[in-house]
Amino acid sequence: MNEIDQGQILLPALALVGLTFIVLLLIPYRRFKAASERKVTSKDFALGESGHVPAYVALPNRNYMNLLELPVLFYFACTLYFLLETVDLIALVLAWGFVFLRIVHSVIHLSYNNVMHRLVAFASSNLVLAVMWIFLVPTILDVAIGNGQQG
């Protein structure tokens, strides 16, 4: 069986970074478009987003926040898999699965925004991330406890 290149775990992390920047760019695009259409003013964003901000303008900001919350644990898991040299096919499939589901979540959220469809993608991505951590925890404990007992 071919050995997995440990650096491959960084590719799904890089893909999620790319998605995060795409969504980040969508925020000012939609805000400036709404401002040019006179649907919002700068005052609507003075303390975040006022109730006057149309949903299609507010959604990218909310999606961006989603991409900065739980994915922190994804980036940390990918980093640990790499540093602990435990990247295997399962870790790669889970990592790419998480990214795929987060892309699906963002596409749903930023387009037709069906809450149930979005929930399935979001919850599934969270489950995949939990499984990534379940596979990672024994190695972390082995390193933390095993190294501590070696005197």
N, C-alpha and C positions, 0 to 999 in steps of 0.2 A: 504494500500500500504506500502511496506517495505521502511524504511528510508535508504538512501544511506550513506554508511560509507565515510566520507569526505576524508579519506586517500587514497581512490581508485583513486583519480585524480593524485596521485603521480606515479602510475604504468605506465601510458603512457609516462610520463616524463622520468621515469627510462628506459623504452624501447628505447626511442630516444637517451638517453645517451649511451645505449648499442650499438645502430647502429653507433653512432658517433665514439666510440672507435674501433669498427670493421673496419670502413673505415680508421681510423687513422693507424691501424696496417697494412692495405693494402698498404699504401704509402711506407714504407721502404721495404716491401716484393717485390713490383714491381720494386722499384729502385735498390735494390741489385740484383735481378734477371736480370734486364737489364744490370747492370754493369758486372755481371758474364758472360753475353753473349756478352760483349764488344760493346753494343749499346749506352752506355753513359759513361761518366767519371765524377769524382767529380766536375770538372770545369763546367759541364753543370748545376750544382745546386748552383754555387757560389753566384749568384744574383737572386735566384728564380729558374726558369726553362728556359733554353735556347731553341732556336728553334730546336735544335738537339734532344730533348727529345721526344721519340715516344709517340703518343697519349695514348696508353694503360698505360704508366707510369705516364703521366700528369693527367689523369682523376681522380684517387683517391684524389689527392690534391685539384682539383677543387670541387669535390663532398664534400670533408671535409669542404671546405670553405662554401659551400651551407648549410651544417649542423651547421655552427656557425653563420650564418647571421640571417635570419628571425626566426629560431627556438628560438632565445633569447626571442622574444615576446611570443612564446608558453610556454616556461618555466615560464616566468613572469605571464602569464595568469593562468597557473596551480597553481602557488603559491598563487595568489590572490583568486582564487576559493576556495582553501584550507583555507587560513587565514580568508576569509570573510564568511566561512562556507556556501557557496552557491552551492556546488557540488550537481548536480542532474543528472538524467539519460541523459538528453540532453547534458550537459557538458561532461559527460563521453563518450558518443557516438561521439561527435565532437572531443574530445581529441584523442580517439583511431583512428578515421577517419584520423586525421592529421598525426598521426604516420604511419598508414598503407600506406597512399599516399606518405609519405616521403621514406618509405621502397621501394615502387614500383618505385619511382623516382630514388633512388640510384641503384636499381637492373638494371633498364634500362640504366642509365648513365654508369655504370661500366661493362655492358655486351655488348649488341648489339648497344646501343647508338643511337637509332632512335630519332631524335630531336623532331618530332611531338608527339611521344608517351611520351617522357620525358616532353614536354611542358604541355600536358594534365594533367599528374600527378602533376607536379610542380604548375601549375595554380590552380588546384583543391585543393591542400593542402593549398595554400594561401587563397583561398576563404573560406575553412573550418575554418582557423585561424581567418579570419575577422569576421565570424559569431560567433566564440567563444567570441571575443571581443565585438561584438554588444550586446550579451546577458549579458556580464559582466559590461558594461559601466553604466547602470542604478543603479546597486548596488554600484559601486564606487562613482557615483555622490550623491547617497543617503547618503552614509557614509561621504563623504567630505563636502557636503553642509548641510545635515541634522544635523550632529554633530556640525557644525560651527554655526548653528542658535539656539542651545539649551542653550547657555550662560552658 
